[in-house]
């Protein structure tokens, strides 16, 4: 059974940085996309970034390009989201997710970690 566990959230001032981690277990993820999503209060969940476990290709939503970096560590089966130059509008619960490359919707989700950016 796939398990995704996020850590690293917290409270940070605007302009600061945080690194989120997502520890993945339960299967081999070589043919998976790993993604980060976020949901702010009163808003729908939105895509943030994703990485291909097989070829390391990445994709970001426009609002985080140049500020956030998604990466992975194969040895630790962990995906990271380094967030720099944080803004109050980045405040949200951040979720890690996983899906097989050929599947449209993300299949597995973590429990989420809160990120709060104060102005």
N, C-alpha and C positions, 0 to 999 in steps of 0.2 A: 504494500500500500504506500502510495506516494505521500510523503510528509514534507511540508515547507514551513520553516520556522524563521520568522523575521526578528531581528534584534537591531538596536542602534538608534532607535528614535529618541526624541527628547525635546527640550526647550532650548532654543538658541536665538540670539539677537540677529536682526537683519544684517546681512553682509557676512554672517558666519557660515560655518561648514558643519556637515554631519556626514557620516558614512553608515549606510544601512547594510546589513548582511542578511542573506537568505540561505540557510542551511537546508540542502535538499537530500532526501533519503528515500529508499524504497524501491529504486530501480536504477538502471543505467540511463543517463540523460543525453547520450550522444546524438540522438535524433530529435532533440527537443529545442524549442525556443523557451527561454526564461524571460519573463517580463516583470516590470514594475508598474503598478497602477496606483492611483490615489483617489481618495474621496474626501472632499471638504464638506463641512456641515451644510446641509440643505442643497447639496449639488450631487449630480450623478458621478459615478466612478469614471475616471478618465485614464487613458493610457499615458504612460510616462516614457518608458524606454523598454527595449528588449535586446537580447543577445542570443545568437545562435550558439548552441553548445558545440556544434561540429566545426564551424569555420570561423567563429568569433566575430561574425558580422554584427553590426549594431544599428539601431534605429531609434530616433528620439522624436518626441513631439516638439513642435517649434518653440514652445514657451520655455523649454529647459536646455535647448541646444547651446553649447558653449559654457554652460554652468554645471550640468550633471554629466557624470560618466558612469556607464555600466560596464562591469568587468566580471570575470569568473576565475575561479581557482579550481582546476580539475582535481587536484590532489585532495582538496578539502570538500569537494562537491558543494561549493558555496558561490553564490552570486552576490556582487556588491553594487551599491548605488552610491557613488560619491557625489555629494551635493555641495557646491560652492556658491558663494554670492547669494545666499538664501534671501528670499523676500517674504513678507507677510502672506502674500497670496500662495505661497508654497505650503502653507499650513493645511494639513490633511492627515488622514490615516493612510499610510502607505502599505500596499499589499504586494507580496511576491506571488507570481503565478507561473504555471508551466503548461506547455502543450506540445504535442507532437507536431512536427513541422507541417505536415499535410492536413492537419485539422484546423478548422477556422476558429473555433472558440477555445479559449483557455480552459483546460480541464481540471487543473488542480490549483488550489489557493491556500495561502497562509492565513494566519489569524489577524494579521495587520499590526502595524506599529505606529504610534502617534508621533507626528512631527509638528511642533509648534514654533513659529517664527514670530518673535515680538518686534514691534517697530520702535 
